Amino acid sequence: MKNKIWIITFSVWMLSLIALADKSQKFELTKEWEQTIQKLAPANPTVKPLKKHKILVFSLATGYKHWVIPHTSAMLKILGEKSGAFDVVVTTNIMMFKADALKEFDAIVLNNTCPKSPRRNIFLDVLGDGAENEKIAKTLEENILNFVKEGRGLIVLHGGITMQNNSPEFSKMVGGSFDFHPSLQKVTLTLTDPNHPLLKAFKGKPFIHSDEPYMFKNAYADKNFHPLLILNTDILKYGKNKKQQEKIQSDIRYVAWIKKYGKGRVFFSSPSHEGHSFEQPELLQFFLDGIQYALGDLTCDDSPLKKEK
């Protein structure tokens, strides 16, 4: 009888641990955590920077606020400072996207910049309604598009892809628009090409971490990007949502890619939902290499799967 009770107790404990792995383990940004990331971050950039770059990290969320936003900003600062590849300026001010303000930067990072649904326009969320504000919002978006078109870089992390989610041109620039995601869970990402310079950080092995795996729509259907990481949809947990399962498995699900937009370069990474993921040095190296690509320091194959229509 005692053995049965022990087995039941142990089983419940194990199940609780498994369930816990599928829940967000939020924690405050602390100096101790930053010191951990400092130790794990690459000591040197993969390639020598063409110059000391300056990056604008935009970290405003007017809709869903990912708890990892401050951790992401801190991680990016550490990557830049330790490698010496770039300096970081963090802002939540949309007026930093005025054309004159952008002149001093070599790349923009959209750090989980989720707007309110269903409009999904972060500029109008801040400015409010009205014809004049719509004009300003349109200009600020166009400034970002031109920034990249003219030859500079854009790094989009997780929820950053939702920032102007209903804009066809924004979707075209970043490679897709957010559609939906299954619940937070442990996911396995496979490499499209282990020998690609941006994937060498993973040493030929799949990357496993906890995430809300994003699914995409709009420009994603064109697949006008060079894919890097593929979500293994065969082992996702769908629960009883069979329609969602069928939709997800109806297409290959890339969750990280690079692409050209005009003369500029875009690096998108869906992995970055949980702060714990940053404690894996291979992801930190992947981010640094992706940023160096966006800055124009690291040259690699960025040919798209499908040619632009």
N, C-alpha and C positions, 0 to 999 in steps of 0.2 A: 504493500500500500504506500509506504514511504517513498519507494522508488518511483511509483507512478506520479505522486505529488511533485517529486523533484523534477521528473521529466517534463511535466506540464508547466511547472514554473520556469524551467530553463527555456522551453519552447516559446512561452509568452515573452520572455526577455529577449530572445533572439529576434522574434517578429517585431518587437518594438524598436530594436536597433535598425532593422531593415527599413521600417517605416520612417525612422528618423532620418535615414540617408536621403529620403525623398522630400524632406522639408528644408526650407531655407534656414540655415544656421547663421542668423544675423549676429554681428558683433560690432562694437564701436571701433572707430579708427583710433588707434593708440600709437604712442611712440615705440612701444615694444613691437607692434606688428610692422611698423615701418622699418624698424631695424632688421626684422626677419626678411622683409623683401629686399632690403639693402644688401644683405648677405647673399641672397639667391639670385639677384639680378646679374646679367652679364657684365663683366669688368670692362670689356672693350666692344666697340661696334664690329660687326662682321666685315664691313669695308670702311675705309677711311672717309669721313665726311668731306664733301666738296668744300664746305665751310661750316662755321658754327651756326646752325639753323635756329630759328625761332618759331615755336608752335603755339597756336591759340587753342586752348582746350575749353570748349563751350560745354558747361555742365548744368544748364538749366532744364528742369522738368516742370511743366505746368499741369501735366496729367499724372499718370502713374509715376511715382518716385521710387526708383530702384535704390535700395539701401546702400548699394555698392558704389554709388556715384563718388563720394569723397575718397573712398579707397582707390578708385580708378585714377582720380586726379593725382593722388599721392604716389601711386605706382608709376605713373607717367613721368612725374618729376624725378623720381629715383632713377628710372631708366635713362633719362636725359643727362642727369648730373653724373651718375657713375660712369656711363659710357663716354661722356663728353660730346655726344653727337648733336644735342640740341638743348635749348632752353625752353621752359614752359611758362606760359601766362595763362592762368585759369580765370574764367569769367562766367557770369550769368547775365551779362548785359547784352541785349540783342543789338544795341547800337555799335557794338564792336564789329558788326557786319557792314557798317558803312564803308564805302569804297576806300576812303582815305585812311580809315583805321586798319584796314586789311593789308595795306601796302607794306607794313613792317614784318609781315609773317610769311613763312615759307609753306606752312601747312596748317590745316584746321583739323581738330579732333572733335567729333560729336559724341559726347560722353553720356549715353543713355538719356538723350534729350527727348523724352516722351511728351507729346502735347495732349490736349484734351480730345477725347473721342466724342462724336464721330468726325468733327471738322478736321482734326489733326493738322493744325497749322500753328506752330508755336509763336509766330510773330503776331498773328491776330489774337492769340490768347493773351499776350502782353498788352497789345495796343488797343484792343477792343474793336467793336464794329464801326462801320461808317466808311463812306467812299474814300475819304482822305487816308484813313488807316489802311484800307485795302491796297491803296497805291503805295504806301510806305512798305507794307509787308511784301508786296510783289517786288519792289526794288531791292529789299534786303535779300530775298531769295535769289534774285538775278545776280546780285553781287557775289554770292557763293558760287553760283554756276560759272560766272565769268572768271572768278579766282582760279578755279580748276582748269577751265578751258584754256586759259592763257599760259598754263604750264606749271602750276603749283599743285600741292598735294591735299588729299582729303582722307582722313582715317575715321571710319564709322564703327563704333563699338556698340554691339547689342541693340538696345532700344534707340540708338541714334538714327537707325534707318526709318523710324516712324515720324521723324520731325516734321516733314512736309509730305505725309504719306499719300495724300490725294493729288499731288502734283505729278503729272506725267513726266515732265522734264527732270524733276528731282529723282524720280524712280529710274529714269534712263541713266542718269549720272551715277547713282550708287549701285545699280544693278538689280533693283527690285523694290517692292514695297512689302511691309508687314501684312500678313494675312491673319494668322492665328498661331497658337502654340499649345501643345499638350501640357500636362502638369509637370512641375519641377520633378526631375528624376535623374538618376545616374545615366549618362549617355556615352556611347562609344563612337568616336569619330575616326574614320580611316583616311589615309593620305592618298590623294590622287596620283602623286608621283613622289616617292620618297627621296628622289635625287634632285627635286626642285630646290633651288637655293632657299626659298622661304619655308620649306618643310624639313630641312636638315636638322632643325632643332629637335624634332621628334625621334630622330635616330631610327627611322623605319618602323616605329611601333605606333599602334593606334593611340589616340589621346582619349583618356577616360576621365570624366569629371561630372559634377552635378550642374544641370542647366535646365532652363525652359527653352527647349529647342524650337527656334522660330521657323515658321513656314512662310513662304513669300508668294506674291502675286504681281500683277502688272508687268513691268519690264523683266521680271525674273523669267517669264515664259520665253523671252528671246535668248536668254543665256548668253548675253553679249559680255562675257567676262571669262577670266581664266580661273577655273575652280581650284581650290586648295584642300578643303576638308569636306568629307561626305558623312552625313548622319546615317548610322546603321538603323534603319527603320524596322528591321526584322525583330529586334529585341526591345523596342519601345513598349512602354506600358500604356495601353489605350483604355483600360477598364471595359465598360460596356458600350463605349462609343464606337460602334462598328463603321458608321458613316465617316467619322474622322479618320479611322484606320485606313479605310479604302481610299480616301482622298490623299492621305499622306503617301501611301504606297503606290499611288498611280503615277508618280514622277520621282526622279532622282532628287534627293534633297541635299543640296550643297549648303554649308553653313559658314563658309569663309571663301573669299575670292579676291582677286585683284583685277583691275581693268584700267584702260585708258579712257579719258574723257577729254576730247580736244587734245591739247598738248600736255594735259596734266594726268595725274595718276591717283587712283582710288584703291584703298585697302579696306575691306569689310571683314569684320570678325564678329560672329554671333557669340562665340564663347567669351564671356566676361560678365555673366549674370551674378556669379557668386564670388565673394572675396577670397574664399578658400582656394579657388582655382588659380589665383595669382601666386599661391605658395608652391606651385609646380614650376620649377625653373625652365622647363621646355616651353611653357606658354609665355613666360617673360621674354625668352629668346625669340619666339615667334612674333611677339608684338614689336620688339626692337627691329627685327628684320623687315616686318611689314611697314613700319614707320620709315625706315631707311629707303624702302622701295618708293613710298609715297613722296618722299623728299627728293628723289632722283639720285640718291647716292648708290643704291643697290640696283643694278640692272639685271633683269631676268626675263624669262619667257612670260609675257602677259597676253599672248594671243588668245582671242576669245574662242569659245566653243562654236558660236555661230556669228557670222559676219553681220554687222549692223545693217538693218534694212534701210 
